[in-house]
Amino acid sequence: MGTDNSGCYAAMSRPNHLIGLELGVSITSIAVHSEPTGQPRTFAVDVVAMAKRDLRAG
């Protein structure tokens, strides 16, 4: 993970998920705190994509 020159923005990429480790944390959060997992609590980000050329339908 790296930040831009200002240190305010960063991007993180995970090519795989560690499901064996993440599953236990999710189950514990459900059982102990009664909180849902896998869904956002608040709106966090907008994602925008643009094509460099017109695309065909389909």
PQR file of N, CA, C, O and H, with PARSE charges and radii, in Angstrom:
ATOM      1  N   MET A   1       0.856  -1.168   0.000 -0.4000 1.5000
ATOM      2  CA  MET A   1       0.000   0.000   0.000 -0.0000 2.0000
ATOM      3  C   MET A   1       0.902   1.232   0.000  0.5500 1.7000
ATOM      4  O   MET A   1       1.900   1.291   0.719 -0.5500 1.4000
ATOM      5  N   GLY A   2       0.534   2.198  -0.811 -0.4000 1.5000
ATOM      6  CA  GLY A   2       1.313   3.422  -0.865 -0.0000 2.0000
ATOM      7  C   GLY A   2       0.387   4.633  -0.844  0.5500 1.7000
ATOM      8  O   GLY A   2      -0.792   4.540  -1.186 -0.5500 1.4000
ATOM      9  H   GLY A   2      -0.277   2.150  -1.395  0.4000 1.0000
ATOM     10  N   THR A   3       0.937   5.752  -0.440 -0.4000 1.5000
ATOM     11  CA  THR A   3       0.159   6.979  -0.415 -0.0000 2.0000
ATOM     12  C   THR A   3       0.674   7.931  -1.486  0.5500 1.7000
ATOM     13  O   THR A   3       1.779   7.767  -2.004 -0.5500 1.4000
ATOM     14  H   THR A   3       1.894   5.827  -0.162  0.4000 1.0000
ATOM     15  N   ASP A   4      -0.148   8.930  -1.810 -0.4000 1.5000
ATOM     16  CA  ASP A   4       0.303   9.953  -2.740 -0.0000 2.0000
ATOM     17  C   ASP A   4       1.284  10.890  -2.036  0.5500 1.7000
ATOM     18  O   ASP A   4       1.578  10.711  -0.854 -0.5500 1.4000
ATOM     19  H   ASP A   4      -1.046   9.063  -1.390  0.4000 1.0000
ATOM     20  N   ASN A   5       1.782  11.874  -2.752 -0.4000 1.5000
ATOM     21  CA  ASN A   5       2.787  12.775  -2.181 -0.0000 2.0000
ATOM     22  C   ASN A   5       2.279  13.562  -0.988  0.5500 1.7000
ATOM     23  O   ASN A   5       3.057  13.921  -0.103 -0.5500 1.4000
ATOM     24  H   ASN A   5       1.543  12.020  -3.712  0.4000 1.0000
ATOM     25  N   SER A   6       0.949  13.842  -0.953 -0.4000 1.5000
ATOM     26  CA  SER A   6       0.401  14.602   0.177 -0.0000 2.0000
ATOM     27  C   SER A   6       0.221  13.729   1.418  0.5500 1.7000
ATOM     28  O   SER A   6       0.117  14.251   2.528 -0.5500 1.4000
ATOM     29  H   SER A   6       0.317  13.551  -1.672  0.4000 1.0000
ATOM     30  N   GLY A   7       0.184  12.424   1.245 -0.4000 1.5000
ATOM     31  CA  GLY A   7      -0.036  11.515   2.364 -0.0000 2.0000
ATOM     32  C   GLY A   7      -1.493  11.397   2.765  0.5500 1.7000
ATOM     33  O   GLY A   7      -1.807  10.746   3.762 -0.5500 1.4000
ATOM     34  H   GLY A   7       0.269  12.000   0.343  0.4000 1.0000
ATOM     35  N   CYS A   8      -2.398  12.020   2.000 -0.4000 1.5000
ATOM     36  CA  CYS A   8      -3.826  12.003   2.345 -0.0000 2.0000
ATOM     37  C   CYS A   8      -4.584  10.846   1.706  0.5500 1.7000
ATOM     38  O   CYS A   8      -5.606  10.413   2.238 -0.5500 1.4000
ATOM     39  H   CYS A   8      -2.143  12.549   1.190  0.4000 1.0000
ATOM     40  N   TYR A   9      -4.101  10.339   0.572 -0.4000 1.5000
ATOM     41  CA  TYR A   9      -4.840   9.326  -0.167 -0.0000 2.0000
ATOM     42  C   TYR A   9      -3.991   8.084  -0.338  0.5500 1.7000
ATOM     43  O   TYR A   9      -2.777   8.168  -0.525 -0.5500 1.4000
ATOM     44  H   TYR A   9      -3.271  10.691   0.140  0.4000 1.0000
ATOM     45  N   ALA A  10      -4.639   6.931  -0.273 -0.4000 1.5000
ATOM     46  CA  ALA A  10      -3.928   5.670  -0.428 -0.0000 2.0000
ATOM     47  C   ALA A  10      -4.810   4.677  -1.175  0.5500 1.7000
ATOM     48  O   ALA A  10      -6.031   4.828  -1.213 -0.5500 1.4000
ATOM     49  H   ALA A  10      -5.625   6.863  -0.121  0.4000 1.0000
ATOM     50  N   ALA A  11      -4.202   3.683  -1.756 -0.4000 1.5000
ATOM     51  CA  ALA A  11      -4.917   2.606  -2.427 -0.0000 2.0000
ATOM     52  C   ALA A  11      -4.357   1.287  -1.925  0.5500 1.7000
ATOM     53  O   ALA A  11      -3.150   1.145  -1.730 -0.5500 1.4000
ATOM     54  H   ALA A  11      -3.210   3.560  -1.726  0.4000 1.0000
ATOM     55  N   MET A  12      -5.244   0.326  -1.718 -0.4000 1.5000
ATOM     56  CA  MET A  12      -4.817  -0.986  -1.254 -0.0000 2.0000
ATOM     57  C   MET A  12      -5.400  -2.051  -2.169  0.5500 1.7000
ATOM     58  O   MET A  12      -6.575  -1.978  -2.531 -0.5500 1.4000
ATOM     59  H   MET A  12      -6.224   0.441  -1.877  0.4000 1.0000
ATOM     60  N   SER A  13      -4.625  -3.008  -2.537 -0.4000 1.5000
ATOM     61  CA  SER A  13      -5.072  -4.100  -3.381 -0.0000 2.0000
ATOM     62  C   SER A  13      -4.759  -5.417  -2.684  0.5500 1.7000
ATOM     63  O   SER A  13      -3.635  -5.655  -2.242 -0.5500 1.4000
ATOM     64  H   SER A  13      -3.671  -3.068  -2.243  0.4000 1.0000
ATOM     65  N   ARG A  14      -5.782  -6.268  -2.597 -0.4000 1.5000
ATOM     66  CA  ARG A  14      -5.572  -7.607  -2.048 -0.0000 2.0000
ATOM     67  C   ARG A  14      -5.950  -8.607  -3.121  0.5500 1.7000
ATOM     68  O   ARG A  14      -7.134  -8.759  -3.422 -0.5500 1.4000
ATOM     69  H   ARG A  14      -6.695  -6.074  -2.957  0.4000 1.0000
ATOM     70  N   PRO A  15      -4.991  -9.289  -3.703 -0.5600 1.5000
ATOM     71  CA  PRO A  15      -5.311 -10.224  -4.780  0.2800 2.0000
ATOM     72  C   PRO A  15      -6.079 -11.460  -4.296  0.5500 1.7000
ATOM     73  O   PRO A  15      -6.679 -12.169  -5.104 -0.5500 1.4000
ATOM     74  N   ASN A  16      -6.063 -11.716  -3.009 -0.4000 1.5000
ATOM     75  CA  ASN A  16      -6.832 -12.846  -2.474 -0.0000 2.0000
ATOM     76  C   ASN A  16      -7.336 -12.484  -1.080  0.5500 1.7000
ATOM     77  O   ASN A  16      -6.795 -11.598  -0.419 -0.5500 1.4000
ATOM     78  H   ASN A  16      -5.575 -11.140  -2.353  0.4000 1.0000
ATOM     79  N   HIS A  17      -8.357 -13.167  -0.660 -0.4000 1.5000
ATOM     80  CA  HIS A  17      -8.916 -12.936   0.672 -0.0000 2.0000
ATOM     81  C   HIS A  17      -8.473 -14.065   1.595  0.5500 1.7000
ATOM     82  O   HIS A  17      -8.384 -15.220   1.178 -0.5500 1.4000
ATOM     83  H   HIS A  17      -8.797 -13.886  -1.197  0.4000 1.0000
ATOM     84  N   LEU A  18      -8.206 -13.735   2.811 -0.4000 1.5000
ATOM     85  CA  LEU A  18      -7.805 -14.739   3.788 -0.0000 2.0000
ATOM     86  C   LEU A  18      -9.060 -15.232   4.509  0.5500 1.7000
ATOM     87  O   LEU A  18      -9.261 -14.946   5.689 -0.5500 1.4000
ATOM     88  H   LEU A  18      -8.278 -12.797   3.149  0.4000 1.0000
ATOM     89  N   ILE A  19      -9.898 -15.974   3.789 -0.4000 1.5000
ATOM     90  CA  ILE A  19     -11.216 -16.357   4.290 -0.0000 2.0000
ATOM     91  C   ILE A  19     -11.114 -17.146   5.594  0.5500 1.7000
ATOM     92  O   ILE A  19     -11.988 -17.027   6.452 -0.5500 1.4000
ATOM     93  H   ILE A  19      -9.735 -16.207   2.830  0.4000 1.0000
ATOM     94  N   GLY A  20     -10.086 -17.930   5.752 -0.4000 1.5000
ATOM     95  CA  GLY A  20      -9.932 -18.695   6.982 -0.0000 2.0000
ATOM     96  C   GLY A  20      -9.759 -17.812   8.206  0.5500 1.7000
ATOM     97  O   GLY A  20     -10.202 -18.172   9.297 -0.5500 1.4000
ATOM     98  H   GLY A  20      -9.376 -18.027   5.055  0.4000 1.0000
ATOM     99  N   LEU A  21      -9.122 -16.668   8.040 -0.4000 1.5000
ATOM    100  CA  LEU A  21      -8.937 -15.739   9.152 -0.0000 2.0000
ATOM    101  C   LEU A  21     -10.126 -14.799   9.301  0.5500 1.7000
ATOM    102  O   LEU A  21     -10.531 -14.485  10.421 -0.5500 1.4000
ATOM    103  H   LEU A  21      -8.762 -16.376   7.154  0.4000 1.0000
ATOM    104  N   GLU A  22     -10.692 -14.342   8.172 -0.4000 1.5000
ATOM    105  CA  GLU A  22     -11.778 -13.371   8.207 -0.0000 2.0000
ATOM    106  C   GLU A  22     -13.081 -13.989   8.705  0.5500 1.7000
ATOM    107  O   GLU A  22     -13.882 -13.295   9.332 -0.5500 1.4000
ATOM    108  H   GLU A  22     -10.363 -14.597   7.262  0.4000 1.0000
ATOM    109  N   LEU A  23     -13.308 -15.244   8.449 -0.4000 1.5000
ATOM    110  CA  LEU A  23     -14.552 -15.902   8.848 -0.0000 2.0000
ATOM    111  C   LEU A  23     -14.706 -15.932  10.360  0.5500 1.7000
ATOM    112  O   LEU A  23     -15.791 -15.664  10.875 -0.5500 1.4000
ATOM    113  H   LEU A  23     -12.657 -15.807   7.940  0.4000 1.0000
ATOM    114  N   GLY A  24     -13.648 -16.251  11.072 -0.4000 1.5000
ATOM    115  CA  GLY A  24     -13.719 -16.292  12.535 -0.0000 2.0000
ATOM    116  C   GLY A  24     -14.036 -14.931  13.135  0.5500 1.7000
ATOM    117  O   GLY A  24     -14.793 -14.840  14.101 -0.5500 1.4000
ATOM    118  H   GLY A  24     -12.766 -16.469  10.654  0.4000 1.0000
ATOM    119  N   VAL A  25     -13.463 -13.873  12.570 -0.4000 1.5000
ATOM    120  CA  VAL A  25     -13.739 -12.520  13.058 -0.0000 2.0000
ATOM    121  C   VAL A  25     -15.196 -12.157  12.802  0.5500 1.7000
ATOM    122  O   VAL A  25     -15.844 -11.563  13.664 -0.5500 1.4000
ATOM    123  H   VAL A  25     -12.848 -13.948  11.785  0.4000 1.0000
ATOM    124  N   SER A  26     -15.721 -12.506  11.628 -0.4000 1.5000
ATOM    125  CA  SER A  26     -17.115 -12.209  11.310 -0.0000 2.0000
ATOM    126  C   SER A  26     -18.078 -12.950  12.232  0.5500 1.7000
ATOM    127  O   SER A  26     -19.044 -12.361  12.717 -0.5500 1.4000
ATOM    128  H   SER A  26     -15.194 -12.989  10.928  0.4000 1.0000
ATOM    129  N   ILE A  27     -17.831 -14.210  12.475 -0.4000 1.5000
ATOM    130  CA  ILE A  27     -18.709 -14.999  13.351 -0.0000 2.0000
ATOM    131  C   ILE A  27     -18.665 -14.449  14.775  0.5500 1.7000
ATOM    132  O   ILE A  27     -19.697 -14.379  15.443 -0.5500 1.4000
ATOM    133  H   ILE A  27     -17.047 -14.689  12.081  0.4000 1.0000
ATOM    134  N   THR A  28     -17.487 -14.062  15.240 -0.4000 1.5000
ATOM    135  CA  THR A  28     -17.367 -13.485  16.575 -0.0000 2.0000
ATOM    136  C   THR A  28     -18.121 -12.165  16.671  0.5500 1.7000
ATOM    137  O   THR A  28     -18.781 -11.910  17.678 -0.5500 1.4000
ATOM    138  H   THR A  28     -16.649 -14.118  14.697  0.4000 1.0000
ATOM    139  N   SER A  29     -18.038 -11.324  15.650 -0.4000 1.5000
ATOM    140  CA  SER A  29     -18.759 -10.049  15.644 -0.0000 2.0000
ATOM    141  C   SER A  29     -20.261 -10.273  15.712  0.5500 1.7000
ATOM    142  O   SER A  29     -20.970  -9.533  16.396 -0.5500 1.4000
ATOM    143  H   SER A  29     -17.501 -11.531  14.831  0.4000 1.0000
ATOM    144  N   ILE A  30     -20.747 -11.279  15.014 -0.4000 1.5000
ATOM    145  CA  ILE A  30     -22.183 -11.589  15.039 -0.0000 2.0000
ATOM    146  C   ILE A  30     -22.589 -12.110  16.413  0.5500 1.7000
ATOM    147  O   ILE A  30     -23.587 -11.663  16.976 -0.5500 1.4000
ATOM    148  H   ILE A  30     -20.171 -11.879  14.459  0.4000 1.0000
ATOM    149  N   ALA A  31     -21.825 -13.046  16.950 -0.4000 1.5000
ATOM    150  CA  ALA A  31     -22.203 -13.696  18.203 -0.0000 2.0000
ATOM    151  C   ALA A  31     -22.057 -12.776  19.412  0.5500 1.7000
ATOM    152  O   ALA A  31     -22.930 -12.756  20.280 -0.5500 1.4000
ATOM    153  H   ALA A  31     -21.013 -13.410  16.492  0.4000 1.0000
ATOM    154  N   VAL A  32     -20.976 -12.021  19.479 -0.4000 1.5000
ATOM    155  CA  VAL A  32     -20.683 -11.220  20.662 -0.0000 2.0000
ATOM    156  C   VAL A  32     -21.359  -9.858  20.617  0.5500 1.7000
ATOM    157  O   VAL A  32     -21.932  -9.408  21.609 -0.5500 1.4000
ATOM    158  H   VAL A  32     -20.267 -12.037  18.774  0.4000 1.0000
ATOM    159  N   HIS A  33     -21.290  -9.198  19.452 -0.4000 1.5000
ATOM    160  CA  HIS A  33     -21.768  -7.823  19.360 -0.0000 2.0000
ATOM    161  C   HIS A  33     -23.120  -7.688  18.663  0.5500 1.7000
ATOM    162  O   HIS A  33     -23.669  -6.587  18.608 -0.5500 1.4000
ATOM    163  H   HIS A  33     -20.824  -9.563  18.646  0.4000 1.0000
ATOM    164  N   SER A  34     -23.663  -8.768  18.136 -0.4000 1.5000
ATOM    165  CA  SER A  34     -24.928  -8.767  17.382 -0.0000 2.0000
ATOM    166  C   SER A  34     -24.919  -7.746  16.246  0.5500 1.7000
ATOM    167  O   SER A  34     -25.939  -7.121  15.957 -0.5500 1.4000
ATOM    168  H   SER A  34     -23.217  -9.662  18.181  0.4000 1.0000
ATOM    169  N   GLU A  35     -23.770  -7.582  15.609 -0.4000 1.5000
ATOM    170  CA  GLU A  35     -23.687  -6.637  14.498 -0.0000 2.0000
ATOM    171  C   GLU A  35     -23.506  -7.395  13.192  0.5500 1.7000
ATOM    172  O   GLU A  35     -22.785  -8.391  13.144 -0.5500 1.4000
ATOM    173  H   GLU A  35     -22.941  -8.090  15.844  0.4000 1.0000
ATOM    174  N   PRO A  36     -24.158  -6.928  12.132 -0.5600 1.5000
ATOM    175  CA  PRO A  36     -24.021  -7.607  10.845  0.2800 2.0000
ATOM    176  C   PRO A  36     -22.627  -7.396  10.271  0.5500 1.7000
ATOM    177  O   PRO A  36     -21.967  -6.400  10.571 -0.5500 1.4000
ATOM    178  N   THR A  37     -22.196  -8.316   9.465 -0.4000 1.5000
ATOM    179  CA  THR A  37     -20.910  -8.181   8.798 -0.0000 2.0000
ATOM    180  C   THR A  37     -21.135  -8.224   7.300  0.5500 1.7000
ATOM    181  O   THR A  37     -22.133  -8.768   6.828 -0.5500 1.4000
ATOM    182  H   THR A  37     -22.732  -9.125   9.222  0.4000 1.0000
ATOM    183  N   GLY A  38     -20.219  -7.657   6.569 -0.4000 1.5000
ATOM    184  CA  GLY A  38     -20.314  -7.697   5.114 -0.0000 2.0000
ATOM    185  C   GLY A  38     -21.219  -6.640   4.520  0.5500 1.7000
ATOM    186  O   GLY A  38     -21.558  -6.723   3.340 -0.5500 1.4000
ATOM    187  H   GLY A  38     -19.408  -7.215   6.953  0.4000 1.0000
ATOM    188  N   GLN A  39     -21.615  -5.666   5.285 -0.4000 1.5000
ATOM    189  CA  GLN A  39     -22.413  -4.575   4.730 -0.0000 2.0000
ATOM    190  C   GLN A  39     -21.920  -3.261   5.309  0.5500 1.7000
ATOM    191  O   GLN A  39     -21.484  -3.207   6.459 -0.5500 1.4000
ATOM    192  H   GLN A  39     -21.340  -5.599   6.244  0.4000 1.0000
ATOM    193  N   PRO A  40     -21.988  -2.199   4.509 -0.5600 1.5000
ATOM    194  CA  PRO A  40     -21.487  -0.910   5.002  0.2800 2.0000
ATOM    195  C   PRO A  40     -22.407  -0.308   6.058  0.5500 1.7000
ATOM    196  O   PRO A  40     -23.622  -0.502   6.020 -0.5500 1.4000
ATOM    197  N   ARG A  41     -21.822   0.414   6.987 -0.4000 1.5000
ATOM    198  CA  ARG A  41     -22.612   1.124   7.996 -0.0000 2.0000
ATOM    199  C   ARG A  41     -23.073   2.476   7.484  0.5500 1.7000
ATOM    200  O   ARG A  41     -24.167   2.932   7.815 -0.5500 1.4000
ATOM    201  H   ARG A  41     -20.835   0.572   7.018  0.4000 1.0000
ATOM    202  N   THR A  42     -22.238   3.116   6.676 -0.4000 1.5000
ATOM    203  CA  THR A  42     -22.547   4.420   6.110 -0.0000 2.0000
ATOM    204  C   THR A  42     -22.053   4.466   4.679  0.5500 1.7000
ATOM    205  O   THR A  42     -21.304   3.593   4.241 -0.5500 1.4000
ATOM    206  H   THR A  42     -21.349   2.745   6.407  0.4000 1.0000
ATOM    207  N   PHE A  43     -22.478   5.488   3.952 -0.4000 1.5000
ATOM    208  CA  PHE A  43     -21.966   5.700   2.608 -0.0000 2.0000
ATOM    209  C   PHE A  43     -20.491   6.066   2.706  0.5500 1.7000
ATOM    210  O   PHE A  43     -20.124   6.948   3.482 -0.5500 1.4000
ATOM    211  H   PHE A  43     -23.086   6.197   4.308  0.4000 1.0000
ATOM    212  N   ALA A  44     -19.649   5.403   1.933 -0.4000 1.5000
ATOM    213  CA  ALA A  44     -18.217   5.610   2.101 -0.0000 2.0000
ATOM    214  C   ALA A  44     -17.521   6.210   0.881  0.5500 1.7000
ATOM    215  O   ALA A  44     -16.569   6.974   1.037 -0.5500 1.4000
ATOM    216  H   ALA A  44     -19.948   4.686   1.302  0.4000 1.0000
ATOM    217  N   VAL A  45     -17.975   5.880  -0.328 -0.4000 1.5000
ATOM    218  CA  VAL A  45     -17.183   6.272  -1.495 -0.0000 2.0000
ATOM    219  C   VAL A  45     -18.034   6.270  -2.760  0.5500 1.7000
ATOM    220  O   VAL A  45     -18.999   5.513  -2.866 -0.5500 1.4000
ATOM    221  H   VAL A  45     -18.749   5.259  -0.454  0.4000 1.0000
ATOM    222  N   ASP A  46     -17.671   7.117  -3.712 -0.4000 1.5000
ATOM    223  CA  ASP A  46     -18.206   7.073  -5.065 -0.0000 2.0000
ATOM    224  C   ASP A  46     -17.153   6.455  -5.963  0.5500 1.7000
ATOM    225  O   ASP A  46     -15.960   6.702  -5.786 -0.5500 1.4000
ATOM    226  H   ASP A  46     -16.887   7.731  -3.625  0.4000 1.0000
ATOM    227  N   VAL A  47     -17.582   5.655  -6.924 -0.4000 1.5000
ATOM    228  CA  VAL A  47     -16.656   5.082  -7.893 -0.0000 2.0000
ATOM    229  C   VAL A  47     -17.119   5.511  -9.272  0.5500 1.7000
ATOM    230  O   VAL A  47     -18.294   5.363  -9.607 -0.5500 1.4000
ATOM    231  H   VAL A  47     -18.551   5.454  -7.068  0.4000 1.0000
ATOM    232  N   VAL A  48     -16.214   6.037 -10.066 -0.4000 1.5000
ATOM    233  CA  VAL A  48     -16.541   6.523 -11.405 -0.0000 2.0000
ATOM    234  C   VAL A  48     -15.603   5.869 -12.399  0.5500 1.7000
ATOM    235  O   VAL A  48     -14.405   5.745 -12.147 -0.5500 1.4000
ATOM    236  H   VAL A  48     -15.260   6.157  -9.794  0.4000 1.0000
ATOM    237  N   ALA A  49     -16.156   5.447 -13.536 -0.4000 1.5000
ATOM    238  CA  ALA A  49     -15.336   4.872 -14.600 -0.0000 2.0000
ATOM    239  C   ALA A  49     -15.737   5.515 -15.921  0.5500 1.7000
ATOM    240  O   ALA A  49     -16.907   5.826 -16.141 -0.5500 1.4000
ATOM    241  H   ALA A  49     -17.130   5.547 -13.740  0.4000 1.0000
ATOM    242  N   MET A  50     -14.761   5.711 -16.790 -0.4000 1.5000
ATOM    243  CA  MET A  50     -15.018   6.282 -18.103 -0.0000 2.0000
ATOM    244  C   MET A  50     -14.294   5.437 -19.146  0.5500 1.7000
ATOM    245  O   MET A  50     -13.184   4.958 -18.912 -0.5500 1.4000
ATOM    246  H   MET A  50     -13.810   5.459 -16.610  0.4000 1.0000
ATOM    247  N   ALA A  51     -14.936   5.262 -20.300 -0.4000 1.5000
ATOM    248  CA  ALA A  51     -14.307   4.549 -21.412 -0.0000 2.0000
ATOM    249  C   ALA A  51     -13.549   5.553 -22.267  0.5500 1.7000
ATOM    250  O   ALA A  51     -13.973   6.700 -22.405 -0.5500 1.4000
ATOM    251  H   ALA A  51     -15.837   5.651 -20.490  0.4000 1.0000
ATOM    252  N   LYS A  52     -12.439   5.129 -22.836 -0.4000 1.5000
ATOM    253  CA  LYS A  52     -11.646   6.003 -23.700 -0.0000 2.0000
ATOM    254  C   LYS A  52     -12.266   6.162 -25.077  0.5500 1.7000
ATOM    255  O   LYS A  52     -11.904   7.075 -25.819 -0.5500 1.4000
ATOM    256  H   LYS A  52     -12.094   4.197 -22.724  0.4000 1.0000
ATOM    257  N   ARG A  53     -13.205   5.276 -25.427 -0.4000 1.5000
ATOM    258  CA  ARG A  53     -13.875   5.333 -26.735 -0.0000 2.0000
ATOM    259  C   ARG A  53     -15.306   4.864 -26.562  0.5500 1.7000
ATOM    260  O   ARG A  53     -15.646   4.292 -25.526 -0.5500 1.4000
ATOM    261  H   ARG A  53     -13.499   4.535 -24.824  0.4000 1.0000
ATOM    262  N   ASP A  54     -16.154   5.097 -27.561 -0.4000 1.5000
ATOM    263  CA  ASP A  54     -17.532   4.610 -27.513 -0.0000 2.0000
ATOM    264  C   ASP A  54     -17.538   3.092 -27.538  0.5500 1.7000
ATOM    265  O   ASP A  54     -16.779   2.478 -28.287 -0.5500 1.4000
ATOM    266  H   ASP A  54     -15.877   5.562 -28.402  0.4000 1.0000
ATOM    267  N   LEU A  55     -18.389   2.482 -26.725 -0.4000 1.5000
ATOM    268  CA  LEU A  55     -18.465   1.033 -26.637 -0.0000 2.0000
ATOM    269  C   LEU A  55     -19.685   0.515 -27.380  0.5500 1.7000
ATOM    270  O   LEU A  55     -20.700   1.205 -27.478 -0.5500 1.4000
ATOM    271  H   LEU A  55     -19.006   2.981 -26.116  0.4000 1.0000
ATOM    272  N   ARG A  56     -19.583  -0.714 -27.908 -0.4000 1.5000
ATOM    273  CA  ARG A  56     -20.723  -1.349 -28.553 -0.0000 2.0000
ATOM    274  C   ARG A  56     -21.710  -1.820 -27.511  0.5500 1.7000
ATOM    275  O   ARG A  56     -21.309  -2.193 -26.408 -0.5500 1.4000
ATOM    276  H   ARG A  56     -18.759  -1.274 -27.828  0.4000 1.0000
ATOM    277  N   ALA A  57     -22.984  -1.813 -27.832 -0.4000 1.5000
ATOM    278  CA  ALA A  57     -23.999  -2.354 -26.928 -0.0000 2.0000
ATOM    279  C   ALA A  57     -23.822  -3.865 -26.819  0.5500 1.7000
ATOM    280  O   ALA A  57     -23.446  -4.525 -27.788 -0.5500 1.4000
ATOM    281  H   ALA A  57     -23.310  -1.511 -28.728  0.4000 1.0000
ATOM    282  N   GLY A  58     -24.092  -4.405 -25.641 -0.4000 1.5000
ATOM    283  CA  GLY A  58     -24.036  -5.844 -25.434 -0.0000 2.0000
ATOM    284  C   GLY A  58     -22.688  -6.278 -24.985  0.5500 1.7000
ATOM    285  O   GLY A  58     -22.465  -7.468 -24.762 -0.5500 1.4000
ATOM    286  H   GLY A  58     -24.397  -3.869 -24.854  0.4000 1.0000
TER
END
